Amino acid sequence: MPLKKPAIKKQLTELLAPINRDESAFAPRFSLRHQGGNAQNIAAITSAQLPHYFQLATAKDENADQKMGAAFCLGRLSWALLRPLAGYVVNDFWYAGADLAAFEMSFREVSWQKQGQSGVFLAIDIALDADQAEWQHGAANPETIADFANQIEALFGPLVDLHHEVSGLAKPALWRLVGDSLATSFLTQGENFGHIKQAIGIAEHILHRKGSKLFSKQSGFIEIKLPERPEISEWFRKRGGCCRYYTADGGEYCSTCVLRDENSMIERLQNHMRTKHLSEEAA
């Protein structure tokens, strides 16, 4: 049901802390009021600005082309936008529309060190003017999921068009990247709030809805177990799109890339889990 803005704003604000909960400093943060300062209104991004954002998104890969830049840029921006919206959905609050101008982004520097190398990563934070957004409250059903998916398409339509115009990367490829971010967002927030099966179900309903711009038959989720320790399991997103990292110097297919065969994907994910879980036990 529709909610009056003073009431909904209070409820949304109370959920901010758990929605932003993440052990990684690289994760996007979300707020419900514009921050001002150096923040960029997302609707005001121009085709002249976008190549600069492509370069920021691929700063570690000096020879990245425009298409890889567009893939990385839209992938990161859509992740930052969709992560909080998925968190609200898991709590039965459904984003029901706002002009893109209601959203702004800002960059936050995060230092990193890995294998003798170091640098600075620019995390993207998102602020939504809550007074400009509409919300619905209620349990998930086919109608509420479809309405939410339609609003996501409306929100990202101008961004997909702009990234396509500047980079030449095909619109269906860009939409699949948005879908990948949506899948990751629901998986993350499902784990965050202890409703992983529910969150996965909502995401799959959106991504497998024929006729939708977000439709991708390859997108989905897979539960991986360690053969030697079957009690250790973890859910992962299976990508429907490609970030084009393989086109960079020294690049390769990502572990869950749509271009990687499933046996290779499972092997890599199991190795990741061994490093993550068994090393923690050894420590």
Backbone as numpy.savetxt, mean C-alpha at the origin, in Angstrom:
# Nx Ny Nz CAx CAy CAz Cx Cy Cz
-24.08 2.64 7.71 -24.92 3.83 7.71 -24.04 5.07 7.71
-24.52 6.20 7.12 -23.73 7.43 7.14 -23.56 7.93 8.57
-22.45 8.59 8.82 -22.17 9.09 10.16 -21.98 10.60 10.13
-22.48 11.27 11.18 -22.28 12.71 11.28 -20.81 12.99 11.56
-20.30 14.05 10.95 -18.85 14.27 10.97 -18.27 14.48 12.37
-18.90 15.22 13.28 -18.29 15.32 14.62 -18.14 13.97 15.30
-19.16 13.11 15.16 -19.09 11.79 15.80 -18.05 10.91 15.14
-18.05 10.89 13.81 -17.12 10.02 13.10 -15.68 10.47 13.32
-15.46 11.79 13.37 -14.09 12.27 13.55 -13.53 11.80 14.89
-14.35 11.81 15.92 -13.90 11.33 17.23 -13.55 9.85 17.16
-14.39 9.05 16.51 -14.13 7.61 16.41 -12.90 7.32 15.56
-12.75 8.05 14.46 -11.58 7.86 13.61 -10.30 8.23 14.34
-10.37 9.31 15.12 -9.19 9.76 15.87 -8.77 8.72 16.90
-9.74 8.09 17.55 -9.43 7.08 18.55 -8.72 5.87 17.95
-8.95 5.63 16.66 -8.32 4.49 15.98 -6.96 4.82 15.38
-6.57 6.09 15.41 -5.32 6.50 14.76 -4.11 5.75 15.29
-3.96 5.68 16.60 -2.77 5.05 17.18 -2.63 3.60 16.75
-3.66 2.76 16.89 -3.48 1.38 16.43 -3.33 1.24 14.93
-3.97 2.11 14.16 -3.82 2.05 12.70 -2.39 2.38 12.30
-1.77 3.31 12.98 -0.39 3.70 12.68 0.64 2.77 13.32
0.18 1.80 14.10 1.09 0.92 14.82 1.93 0.11 13.83
3.24 0.22 13.95 4.17 -0.53 13.09 5.55 -0.43 13.71
6.25 -1.55 13.74 7.58 -1.56 14.32 8.60 -0.86 13.43
8.29 -0.71 12.16 9.23 -0.13 11.22 9.09 1.38 11.15
10.20 2.09 11.25 10.19 3.54 11.09 9.92 3.94 9.65
10.04 2.99 8.73 9.85 3.29 7.31 8.37 3.31 6.93
7.51 2.80 7.79 6.08 2.71 7.47 5.46 4.11 7.42
4.48 4.31 6.54 3.81 5.61 6.48 3.00 5.87 7.73
2.86 7.13 8.06 2.03 7.54 9.19 0.86 8.36 8.66
-0.23 8.31 9.39 -1.47 8.92 8.92 -2.02 9.86 9.99
-2.55 11.00 9.55 -3.20 11.92 10.47 -4.49 12.44 9.84
-5.33 13.05 10.66 -6.65 13.48 10.21 -6.77 14.99 10.11
-5.66 15.67 10.01 -5.70 17.10 9.72 -4.45 17.47 8.95
-4.59 18.46 8.08 -3.46 18.88 7.27 -2.37 19.48 8.15
-1.12 19.20 7.74 0.02 19.59 8.55 0.61 20.93 8.16
0.33 21.37 6.92 0.92 22.63 6.46 2.41 22.48 6.21
3.14 23.57 6.32 4.58 23.52 6.12 4.94 23.11 4.71
5.79 22.10 4.59 6.26 21.64 3.28 5.40 20.53 2.69
4.24 20.29 3.26 3.38 19.23 2.75 2.91 19.55 1.34
2.73 18.50 0.54 2.30 18.62 -0.85 0.85 18.15 -0.96
-0.03 19.06 -1.40 -1.39 18.63 -1.69 -1.35 17.66 -2.86
-1.90 16.48 -2.69 -1.73 15.43 -3.70 -2.44 15.79 -5.00
-3.58 16.47 -4.90 -4.30 16.86 -6.11 -3.55 17.91 -6.92
-2.61 18.61 -6.27 -1.88 19.69 -6.94 -0.58 19.23 -7.58
-0.25 17.93 -7.49 0.96 17.42 -8.13 0.82 17.58 -9.64
1.84 18.12 -10.28 1.79 18.37 -11.72 2.70 17.40 -12.47
2.51 17.36 -13.78 3.36 16.51 -14.62 4.80 16.98 -14.59
5.02 18.26 -14.32 6.39 18.78 -14.23 7.08 18.32 -12.94
6.32 18.13 -11.88 6.88 17.69 -10.60 7.16 16.19 -10.56
6.38 15.43 -11.29 6.39 13.99 -11.12 7.76 13.34 -11.37
8.54 13.76 -12.39 9.86 13.14 -12.56 10.75 13.27 -11.32
10.60 14.37 -10.60 11.37 14.53 -9.35 10.96 13.47 -8.33
9.65 13.22 -8.23 9.18 12.18 -7.30 9.61 10.79 -7.77
9.69 10.60 -9.08 10.22 9.32 -9.59 11.65 9.12 -9.11
12.45 10.17 -9.19 13.86 10.09 -8.78 13.97 9.81 -7.28
13.14 10.45 -6.49 13.16 10.20 -5.04 12.80 8.75 -4.73
11.83 8.22 -5.47 11.37 6.86 -5.21 12.40 5.81 -5.59
13.27 6.14 -6.54 14.27 5.17 -7.03 15.68 5.67 -6.74
15.85 6.40 -5.65 17.14 7.03 -5.35 18.28 6.03 -5.24
17.99 4.80 -4.83 19.04 3.78 -4.68 19.44 3.16 -6.01
18.69 3.44 -7.05 18.94 2.85 -8.37 19.12 3.97 -9.38
20.37 4.40 -9.55 20.67 5.59 -10.35 20.21 5.47 -11.80
20.20 4.26 -12.34 19.87 4.10 -13.75 18.41 3.70 -13.98
17.57 3.90 -12.99 16.15 3.58 -13.15 15.53 4.46 -14.23
14.72 3.84 -15.09 14.07 4.63 -16.13 12.75 5.20 -15.61
12.06 5.95 -16.48 10.83 6.62 -16.07 9.74 5.62 -15.67
9.69 4.50 -16.36 8.64 3.52 -16.04 8.87 2.90 -14.67
10.11 2.58 -14.35 10.39 2.07 -13.01 10.11 3.15 -11.97
10.47 4.38 -12.30 10.20 5.49 -11.38 8.71 5.63 -11.10
7.91 5.52 -12.16 6.46 5.63 -11.99 5.92 4.48 -11.15
6.43 3.27 -11.40 5.98 2.10 -10.65 6.32 2.24 -9.17
7.55 2.64 -8.87 7.95 2.82 -7.47 7.16 3.96 -6.81
7.01 5.06 -7.53 6.34 6.24 -6.98 4.89 5.95 -6.65
4.16 5.40 -7.62 2.75 5.11 -7.37 2.59 3.99 -6.36
3.51 3.02 -6.39 3.44 1.95 -5.41 3.58 2.46 -3.99
4.54 3.34 -3.77 4.75 3.88 -2.43 3.61 4.80 -2.01
3.15 5.65 -2.94 2.08 6.58 -2.60 0.77 5.84 -2.32
0.47 4.84 -3.13 -0.77 4.10 -2.91 -0.72 3.30 -1.60
0.45 2.78 -1.26 0.62 2.09 0.03 0.36 3.06 1.18
0.90 4.26 1.08 0.73 5.24 2.15 -0.74 5.67 2.29
-1.44 5.78 1.17 -2.85 6.18 1.21 -3.77 5.05 1.66
-3.49 3.84 1.21 -4.41 2.74 1.45 -4.22 2.05 2.80
-3.01 2.11 3.33 -2.76 1.44 4.62 -3.72 1.91 5.71
-3.90 3.23 5.91 -4.85 3.65 6.95 -6.30 3.35 6.59
-6.66 3.51 5.31 -8.05 3.25 4.92 -8.41 1.79 5.15
-7.47 0.89 4.90 -7.71 -0.53 5.18 -7.88 -0.77 6.68
-7.11 -0.05 7.47 -7.23 -0.18 8.92 -8.61 0.22 9.42
-9.16 1.27 8.83 -10.51 1.67 9.22 -11.54 0.64 8.77
-11.37 0.09 7.56 -12.31 -0.92 7.07 -12.34 -2.13 8.00
-11.18 -2.57 8.45 -11.12 -3.72 9.35 -11.90 -3.45 10.64
-12.08 -2.17 10.95 -12.86 -1.77 12.12 -14.26 -1.28 11.75
-14.70 -1.63 10.53 -16.07 -1.36 10.05 -16.33 0.11 9.74
-15.28 0.91 9.52 -15.44 2.28 9.05 -14.95 2.35 7.60
-15.86 2.69 6.71 -15.60 2.61 5.28 -15.45 4.01 4.69
-14.28 4.27 4.12 -14.08 5.52 3.38 -15.10 5.60 2.26
-15.88 6.69 2.24 -16.98 6.81 1.27 -16.80 7.98 0.32
-15.58 8.53 0.27 -15.31 9.52 -0.75 -14.79 10.84 -0.22
-13.93 11.45 -1.00 -13.40 12.79 -0.76 -12.68 13.22 -2.02
-12.60 14.51 -2.23 -11.79 15.00 -3.33 -10.33 14.70 -3.03
-9.56 14.44 -4.08 -8.14 14.14 -3.88 -7.44 15.28 -3.15
-7.97 16.50 -3.28 -7.38 17.66 -2.61 -7.50 17.58 -1.10
-8.31 16.67 -0.59 -8.41 16.50 0.86 -7.19 15.80 1.44
-6.35 15.23 0.57 -5.17 14.49 1.01 -3.90 15.28 0.71
-2.97 15.25 1.64 -1.65 15.81 1.39 -0.59 14.82 1.88
0.61 14.94 1.29 1.69 14.05 1.68 2.90 14.87 2.11
3.69 14.28 2.95 4.95 14.91 3.36 5.99 13.81 3.50
7.25 14.21 3.38 8.35 13.25 3.46 9.01 13.32 4.83
9.40 12.17 5.32 10.08 12.07 6.61 11.36 11.26 6.42
12.50 11.83 6.79 13.78 11.16 6.60 13.99 10.07 7.65
14.34 8.88 7.17 14.64 7.75 8.05 16.01 7.19 7.66
16.95 7.21 8.58 18.29 6.68 8.30 18.27 5.16 8.31
19.09 4.55 7.45 19.17 3.09 7.41 20.62 2.64 7.26
20.89 1.44 7.75 22.19 0.79 7.59 21.94 -0.69 7.31
22.62 -1.22 6.32 22.46 -2.63 5.98 23.68 -3.12 5.24
24.27 -4.20 5.75 25.40 -4.86 5.10 26.51 -3.86 4.72
26.85 -3.01 5.68 27.94 -2.07 5.49 27.58 -0.83 4.71
26.36 -0.73 4.23 25.92 0.45 3.51 24.96 1.25 4.38
24.82 2.52 4.06 23.91 3.38 4.82 23.34 4.45 3.91
22.26 5.05 4.36 21.64 6.10 3.58 20.44 6.65 4.31
19.65 7.43 3.58 18.43 8.03 4.13 17.26 7.66 3.23
16.22 7.14 3.84 14.99 6.77 3.13 13.94 7.83 3.41
13.21 8.23 2.38 12.15 9.22 2.56 10.82 8.49 2.70
10.35 8.37 3.93 9.04 7.77 4.17 7.96 8.79 3.81
6.84 8.29 3.31 5.72 9.16 2.94 4.67 9.11 4.04
4.31 10.26 4.56 3.22 10.37 5.53 2.03 11.05 4.86
0.84 10.66 5.26 -0.39 11.16 4.65 -1.24 11.87 5.69
-1.79 13.01 5.29 -2.75 13.72 6.13 -4.05 13.90 5.34
-5.14 13.58 5.97 -6.47 13.75 5.37 -7.23 14.79 6.18
-7.78 15.78 5.48 -8.67 16.73 6.15 -9.99 16.00 6.39
-10.18 15.54 7.61 -11.33 14.69 7.93 -12.66 15.39 7.66
-12.67 16.72 7.71 -13.92 17.44 7.48 -14.37 17.36 6.02
-13.46 16.97 5.13 -13.81 16.90 3.71 -14.15 15.48 3.25
-14.06 14.50 4.13 -14.27 13.11 3.75 -15.61 12.59 4.27
-16.17 11.63 3.53 -17.40 10.96 3.94 -17.06 9.53 4.38
-17.82 9.03 5.34 -17.59 7.68 5.86 -18.91 6.97 6.08
-18.86 5.64 5.97 -19.98 4.79 6.32 -19.53 3.85 7.44
-20.48 3.41 8.24 -20.16 2.47 9.31 -21.04 1.24 9.17
-20.43 0.07 9.24 -21.20 -1.17 9.17 -20.31 -2.34 8.82
-20.86 -3.53 8.99 -20.11 -4.75 8.71 -19.92 -4.92 7.21
-18.91 -5.70 6.86 -18.61 -5.95 5.45 -19.72 -6.78 4.81
-20.14 -6.36 3.62 -21.04 -7.14 2.79 -20.74 -6.76 1.34
-21.25 -7.50 0.37 -20.89 -7.21 -1.02 -21.15 -5.76 -1.43
-22.22 -5.16 -0.92 -22.54 -3.79 -1.31 -21.53 -2.79 -0.73
-21.23 -2.91 0.56 -20.28 -1.97 1.16 -18.89 -2.14 0.57
-18.50 -3.37 0.26 -17.19 -3.61 -0.34 -17.13 -2.99 -1.73
-18.20 -3.17 -2.52 -18.23 -2.61 -3.88 -18.20 -1.09 -3.84
-18.95 -0.49 -2.90 -18.95 0.97 -2.78 -17.56 1.48 -2.42
-16.90 0.80 -1.49 -15.55 1.19 -1.10 -14.60 1.08 -2.29
-14.68 -0.02 -3.03 -13.81 -0.21 -4.19 -14.02 0.89 -5.23
-15.27 1.28 -5.43 -15.56 2.36 -6.39 -14.93 3.67 -5.94
-14.95 3.94 -4.64 -14.34 5.16 -4.13 -12.82 5.12 -4.28
-12.22 3.95 -4.12 -10.77 3.84 -4.31 -10.41 4.08 -5.77
-11.21 3.57 -6.69 -10.97 3.82 -8.11 -11.07 5.31 -8.41
-12.08 5.97 -7.85 -12.24 7.41 -8.08 -11.07 8.19 -7.51
-10.58 7.77 -6.35 -9.47 8.47 -5.70 -8.20 8.36 -6.52
-7.92 7.17 -7.05 -6.64 6.95 -7.73 -6.69 7.22 -9.23
-7.87 7.42 -9.79 -7.95 7.66 -11.22 -7.05 8.78 -11.71
-7.08 9.98 -11.10 -6.21 11.06 -11.55 -4.72 10.74 -11.39
-4.36 10.01 -10.34 -2.95 9.67 -10.12 -2.46 8.67 -11.15
-3.28 7.69 -11.48 -2.91 6.72 -12.51 -2.75 7.43 -13.85
-3.69 8.32 -14.17 -3.61 9.05 -15.44 -2.33 9.87 -15.52
-1.99 10.54 -14.43 -0.80 11.40 -14.42 0.48 10.58 -14.54
0.57 9.49 -13.83 1.76 8.63 -13.91 1.90 8.04 -15.31
0.79 7.69 -15.92 0.82 7.17 -17.29 1.28 8.24 -18.27
0.74 9.43 -18.11 1.08 10.54 -19.02 2.57 10.85 -18.99
3.17 10.85 -17.82 4.56 11.25 -17.68 5.52 10.11 -18.04
5.18 8.88 -17.68 6.12 7.77 -17.84 5.87 6.89 -19.05
4.64 6.85 -19.52 4.29 5.93 -20.59 3.97 4.53 -20.11
4.09 4.27 -18.81 3.73 2.96 -18.28 2.22 2.76 -18.42
1.83 1.61 -18.92 0.42 1.35 -19.25 -0.48 1.50 -18.02
-1.67 2.02 -18.25 -2.60 2.21 -17.14 -2.96 0.90 -16.43
-3.22 -0.20 -17.16 -3.52 -1.45 -16.43 -2.38 -1.87 -15.51
-1.12 -1.64 -15.94 0.02 -1.98 -15.09 0.04 -1.12 -13.83
-0.31 0.15 -13.98 -0.35 1.05 -12.83 -1.48 0.67 -11.88
-2.63 0.31 -12.43 -3.74 -0.10 -11.57 -3.40 -1.37 -10.80
-2.66 -2.28 -11.42 -2.28 -3.50 -10.69 -1.36 -3.17 -9.52
-0.53 -2.13 -9.67 0.32 -1.71 -8.55 -0.53 -1.15 -7.41
-1.56 -0.39 -7.76 -2.48 0.09 -6.72 -3.14 -1.10 -6.03
-3.53 -2.09 -6.82 -4.13 -3.29 -6.24 -3.18 -4.03 -5.32
-1.90 -4.07 -5.69 -0.91 -4.71 -4.82 -0.79 -3.97 -3.49
-0.83 -2.64 -3.55 -0.78 -1.86 -2.31 -2.02 -2.10 -1.47
-3.16 -2.23 -2.13 -4.39 -2.51 -1.40 -4.29 -3.86 -0.69
-3.78 -4.86 -1.40 -3.63 -6.19 -0.80 -2.70 -6.15 0.40
-1.56 -5.48 0.26 -0.62 -5.38 1.37 -1.22 -4.63 2.54
-1.99 -3.59 2.25 -2.61 -2.79 3.31 -3.59 -3.62 4.12
-4.42 -4.40 3.45 -5.38 -5.23 4.18 -4.68 -6.35 4.95
-3.64 -6.92 4.36 -2.89 -7.95 5.07 -2.24 -7.37 6.33
-1.63 -6.21 6.19 -0.97 -5.56 7.33 -1.96 -5.23 8.44
-3.08 -4.62 8.07 -4.03 -4.21 9.10 -4.82 -5.40 9.64
-5.00 -6.44 8.83 -5.62 -7.65 9.35 -4.77 -8.27 10.44
-3.46 -8.31 10.21 -2.54 -8.80 11.24 -2.53 -7.85 12.44
-2.56 -6.57 12.15 -2.48 -5.54 13.19 -3.63 -5.67 14.19
-4.84 -5.92 13.67 -6.03 -5.95 14.52 -6.52 -7.37 14.82
-5.77 -8.38 14.38 -6.16 -9.75 14.68 -7.34 -10.26 13.89
-7.55 -9.71 12.68 -8.67 -10.14 11.83 -8.15 -10.46 10.43
-7.12 -11.28 10.35 -6.43 -11.46 9.08 -7.31 -12.13 8.02
-8.07 -13.15 8.40 -8.92 -13.83 7.41 -10.00 -12.89 6.87
-10.59 -12.09 7.75 -11.60 -11.12 7.32 -10.99 -10.10 6.36
-9.81 -9.59 6.70 -9.16 -8.58 5.87 -8.79 -9.15 4.51
-8.24 -10.35 4.49 -7.89 -11.00 3.23 -9.14 -11.20 2.37
-10.23 -11.61 2.99 -11.47 -11.83 2.25 -11.97 -10.57 1.58
-11.90 -9.44 2.28 -12.34 -8.16 1.70 -11.45 -7.79 0.52
-10.14 -7.91 0.71 -9.21 -7.56 -0.37 -9.42 -8.44 -1.59
-9.61 -9.73 -1.39 -9.82 -10.64 -2.52 -11.12 -10.30 -3.24
-12.14 -9.93 -2.50 -13.42 -9.55 -3.11 -13.22 -8.36 -4.04
-12.42 -7.39 -3.62 -12.16 -6.20 -4.44 -11.31 -6.55 -5.66
-10.24 -7.30 -5.45 -9.26 -7.54 -6.52 -9.75 -8.55 -7.55
-10.73 -9.34 -7.21 -11.23 -10.36 -8.14 -12.60 -10.00 -8.71
-12.98 -8.72 -8.56 -14.28 -8.25 -9.08 -14.12 -7.86 -10.55
-14.63 -8.68 -11.44 -14.47 -8.43 -12.87 -15.14 -7.11 -13.26
-14.48 -6.39 -14.16 -14.98 -5.10 -14.60 -14.39 -3.94 -13.83
-13.77 -4.22 -12.70 -13.13 -3.19 -11.89 -11.74 -2.88 -12.44
-11.32 -1.63 -12.33 -9.95 -1.27 -12.71 -8.93 -1.97 -11.82
-9.35 -2.36 -10.63 -8.45 -3.03 -9.69 -8.41 -4.54 -9.89
-9.18 -5.05 -10.83 -9.24 -6.49 -11.06 -7.87 -7.03 -11.48
-7.47 -8.13 -10.85 -6.24 -8.82 -11.23 -6.36 -10.27 -10.80
-6.44 -11.17 -11.77 -6.63 -12.57 -11.42 -5.40 -13.16 -10.73
-4.21 -12.53 -10.92 -2.99 -13.05 -10.29 -2.86 -12.59 -8.83
-3.53 -11.50 -8.48 -3.40 -10.97 -7.12 -4.02 -11.94 -6.12
-3.42 -12.01 -4.96 -3.98 -12.88 -3.93 -3.07 -13.00 -2.73
-3.27 -14.04 -1.98 -2.52 -14.26 -0.75 -2.13 -15.73 -0.66
-1.04 -15.99 0.03 -0.58 -17.36 0.20 -0.03 -17.53 1.62
-0.39 -18.63 2.25 0.14 -18.94 3.58 1.33 -19.87 3.41
2.47 -19.46 3.94 3.70 -20.23 3.82 4.05 -20.84 5.18
4.40 -22.12 5.17 4.86 -22.81 6.38 6.28 -23.31 6.17
7.00 -23.41 7.27 8.34 -24.00 7.21 8.20 -25.51 7.29
8.71 -26.26 6.31 8.56 -27.72 6.34 9.12 -28.35 7.61
10.24 -27.81 8.08 10.87 -28.38 9.27 10.23 -27.90 10.57
9.43 -26.82 10.47 8.74 -26.29 11.65 7.33 -25.85 11.22
6.44 -26.78 10.93 5.13 -26.43 10.36 4.28 -25.55 11.26
4.64 -25.46 12.54 3.89 -24.57 13.42 4.21 -23.10 13.13
5.30 -22.86 12.38 5.66 -21.50 11.98 5.06 -21.24 10.60
4.13 -20.33 10.54 3.50 -19.99 9.27 3.29 -18.48 9.19
3.12 -18.00 7.98 2.95 -16.57 7.77 2.21 -16.35 6.45
1.35 -15.35 6.44 0.64 -14.99 5.22 1.43 -13.94 4.44
1.41 -14.08 3.12 2.07 -13.11 2.24 1.12 -12.72 1.11
1.34 -11.54 0.59 0.62 -11.09 -0.60 1.28 -11.65 -1.85
0.49 -12.10 -2.80 0.99 -12.48 -4.12 0.67 -11.33 -5.07
1.70 -10.78 -5.68 1.52 -9.59 -6.50 0.80 -9.91 -7.80
0.02 -8.93 -8.24 -0.59 -9.00 -9.56 0.12 -8.09 -10.53
0.95 -7.18 -10.00 1.68 -6.22 -10.82 3.17 -6.39 -10.66
3.91 -5.53 -11.33 5.38 -5.60 -11.30 5.93 -4.19 -11.10
6.83 -4.05 -10.13 7.43 -2.75 -9.83 8.58 -2.41 -10.77
8.96 -3.37 -11.64 9.99 -3.19 -12.66 11.40 -3.07 -12.08
11.59 -3.51 -10.84 12.93 -3.48 -10.25 13.91 -4.32 -11.07
13.42 -5.34 -11.74 14.30 -6.21 -12.53 14.97 -5.46 -13.68
14.45 -4.28 -14.04 15.04 -3.51 -15.14 16.21 -2.66 -14.68
16.41 -2.53 -13.37 17.52 -1.71 -12.84 18.82 -2.50 -12.90
19.94 -1.78 -12.88 21.24 -2.45 -12.82 21.31 -3.28 -11.54
21.58 -4.56 -11.69 21.65 -5.44 -10.53 20.30 -5.82 -9.97
19.22 -5.44 -10.64 17.88 -5.74 -10.15 17.46 -7.17 -10.44
16.33 -7.57 -9.90 15.80 -8.92 -10.08 14.30 -8.88 -9.85
13.64 -10.02 -10.05 12.24 -10.12 -9.71 12.10 -10.14 -8.19
11.14 -9.40 -7.65 10.89 -9.43 -6.21 10.38 -10.81 -5.80
10.43 -11.10 -4.53 10.08 -12.44 -4.04 8.66 -12.86 -4.43
7.72 -11.91 -4.40 6.33 -12.24 -4.74 5.91 -11.63 -6.07
6.88 -11.35 -6.94 6.59 -10.72 -8.24 5.70 -11.62 -9.08
4.80 -11.02 -9.82 3.92 -11.76 -10.71 4.70 -12.49 -11.80
5.94 -12.05 -12.07 6.76 -12.67 -13.10 7.60 -13.84 -12.57
7.58 -14.07 -11.27 8.37 -15.16 -10.68 7.49 -16.41 -10.56
8.06 -17.59 -10.86 7.28 -18.82 -10.74 7.02 -19.14 -9.26
5.93 -19.86 -9.01 5.47 -20.06 -7.63 6.46 -20.85 -6.79
7.10 -21.87 -7.35 8.06 -22.65 -6.57 9.21 -21.79 -6.09
9.71 -20.92 -6.97 10.78 -20.01 -6.59 10.32 -19.03 -5.52
9.08 -18.54 -5.67 8.52 -17.62 -4.69 8.45 -18.28 -3.32
7.91 -19.49 -3.27 7.77 -20.19 -1.99 9.13 -20.43 -1.34
10.11 -20.84 -2.14 11.45 -21.08 -1.60 12.04 -19.81 -0.99
11.89 -18.69 -1.70 12.44 -17.43 -1.18 11.72 -16.99 0.09
10.42 -17.16 0.12 9.66 -16.76 1.31 10.00 -17.65 2.50
10.20 -18.92 2.26 10.61 -19.81 3.35 11.98 -19.43 3.88
12.89 -19.08 3.00 14.22 -18.64 3.45 14.11 -17.35 4.26
13.24 -16.46 3.82 13.00 -15.22 4.58 12.48 -15.56 5.99
11.56 -16.50 6.07 11.00 -16.88 7.36 12.04 -17.55 8.26
12.92 -18.33 7.66 13.99 -18.95 8.47 14.87 -17.86 9.09
15.23 -16.90 8.27 16.06 -15.80 8.77 15.33 -15.03 9.87
14.05 -14.79 9.65 13.27 -13.97 10.58 12.97 -14.70 11.88
12.44 -15.91 11.79 11.94 -16.60 12.99 13.02 -17.41 13.70
13.81 -18.16 12.95 14.78 -19.03 13.61 15.94 -18.24 14.19
16.31 -17.13 13.55 17.37 -16.29 14.11 16.89 -15.62 15.39
15.59 -15.29 15.45 15.03 -14.71 16.67 15.10 -15.71 17.82
14.81 -16.99 17.52 14.88 -18.02 18.55 16.32 -18.21 19.04
17.26 -18.18 18.09 18.67 -18.37 18.45 19.17 -17.24 19.33
18.65 -16.04 19.09 19.06 -14.89 19.90 18.51 -15.00 21.31
